[in-house]
Structures are given as C-alpha cells and as structure tokens.
C-alpha cells in the first residue's frame, strides 16, 4: 500500500512510513490532507512560474506513476526554471526514494545562489 508511488520499493522502510504518517496526528492535519487531495483550487505551477523572480530547480522522477515526467518537462521552458533534472529510476517522491540524489542537487543549487553575509551587507 505505501509503496505505490515509489519505483524502488526497497526504500520504503518502517522509519519512512512512520515519518510520513506522524504529522497526520497533529491537530488540523485531516483538514489539510482533505484540501490537498481534493485540490483546493489554488494556482497551478504554470500560473505561478511566470511570476517567479528567482531561479527554480525542478527534479522529477522518470518513473513517477502518478505524474509522468512529460508533465514536468512542460515547466522547463519557463524563464525562472534554471534546472530541470530528470532522476532516473525514481518515482513520485524522490526526496524519500533517492535522498542522495536530491540532497546533492539541492545543495549545489543553493550553493550557486546563496548570498554570502559579506555581499548581503554591501547590497543594503
């Protein structure tokens, strides 16, 4: 049951399942979950991306069973999307399934765009 969104189901451990389920016990969690699965009608990525003024990294599992990578590729032509990375043999939740790939991508991306304290003080 918990493995449906993952390509490499060996990554679905009891610890992962517990970490995902635990926040659902917090007050108000049911309301948030229902808003999420019922789609609240908020803006879509294609409506938001033209307004984004900072660089965007999109990492998409090429074995995502729910949202095929072709959907994600539609976003790579927006000006704000600096990097579109397809993650080979990864499903819908790459941060869970392949944290070694996702973490290094995020660290590299942030490292390229981080403002050092010295340059931040001169920019003011």
C-alpha positions in Angstrom: 0.0 0.0 0.0 2.7 2.5 0.9 4.9 1.5 -2.0 2.6 2.7 -4.8 4.4 6.0 -5.5 8.0 4.6 -5.4 9.9 2.9 -8.2 12.5 1.4 -5.8 10.3 0.0 -3.1 13.3 -1.2 -1.1 13.5 2.5 0.1 10.1 2.2 1.8 11.1 1.4 5.4 9.2 1.4 8.6 11.0 4.6 9.6 10.0 6.3 6.3 6.3 5.3 6.8 6.4 6.5 10.4 7.9 9.8 9.4 5.2 10.4 6.8 2.3 9.3 9.0 3.4 11.1 12.2 2.4 14.6 11.1 -1.1 13.3 10.3 -1.7 13.0 14.0 -1.3 16.8 14.6 -4.4 18.9 15.2 -5.8 20.2 11.9 -3.9 17.6 9.8 -7.1 16.0 8.5 -8.3 19.3 7.1 -5.0 20.0 5.4 -4.9 16.5 3.9 -8.5 16.8 2.6 -7.7 20.2 1.0 -4.6 18.6 -0.7 -6.4 15.5 -2.1 -9.5 17.4 -3.2 -7.4 20.2 -4.8 -8.3 23.5 -3.2 -8.4 25.4 -6.5 -5.3 27.3 -5.8 -3.0 28.4 -8.6 -1.2 25.8 -10.8 2.5 25.8 -11.4 2.1 27.1 -14.9 0.2 30.1 -13.5 2.9 30.8 -10.8 6.1 30.2 -12.7 5.8 33.3 -14.9 5.6 35.4 -11.7 8.7 33.8 -10.0 11.7 36.2 -9.9 14.2 33.7 -8.5 15.8 30.6 -10.1 13.8 27.4 -9.8 15.1 23.8 -9.7 12.7 21.0 -10.7 13.8 17.4 -10.1 11.4 14.8 -11.4 11.4 11.0 -11.1 11.3 9.5 -14.6 9.3 6.5 -13.2 6.7 8.7 -11.4 3.5 6.6 -11.7 1.1 9.4 -11.0 2.6 12.4 -12.8 4.6 11.3 -15.8 7.9 13.2 -16.5 6.3 14.6 -19.7 4.1 16.8 -17.4 7.2 18.2 -15.7 9.0 18.8 -18.9 6.3 21.3 -19.8 7.7 23.5 -17.0 11.3 23.6 -18.2 10.6 26.3 -20.7 9.6 28.9 -18.2 12.3 31.6 -17.7 12.5 31.1 -14.0 13.3 27.3 -14.4 17.1 27.2 -14.3 17.4 23.4 -14.0 15.1 20.6 -14.9 16.6 17.3 -13.8 15.1 14.0 -14.6 16.0 11.5 -12.0 16.5 8.0 -13.5 14.6 5.1 -11.9 12.9 7.3 -9.3 9.2 7.6 -8.6 6.9 10.3 -7.3 8.7 11.1 -4.1 12.4 11.5 -5.0 13.3 13.1 -1.7 12.3 9.8 0.0 13.4 7.4 -2.6 16.7 8.9 -3.6 17.8 11.4 -1.0 21.4 11.0 -2.1 20.5 12.4 -5.5 18.0 15.1 -4.3 20.2 16.4 -1.4 23.2 16.9 -3.7 21.1 18.7 -6.3 19.6 21.0 -3.7 23.0 21.7 -2.0 24.6 22.5 -5.4 21.6 24.7 -6.4 21.6 26.6 -3.1 25.4 26.9 -3.2 25.2 28.6 -6.6 22.6 31.1 -5.4 23.4 31.7 -1.8 24.2 35.2 -0.8 27.2 35.4 1.4 26.9 37.6 4.5 29.5 40.0 3.2 27.8 40.6 -0.1 24.4 40.8 1.6 25.6 43.7 3.8 27.1 45.6 0.8 23.8 45.2 -1.1 21.9 47.1 1.6 
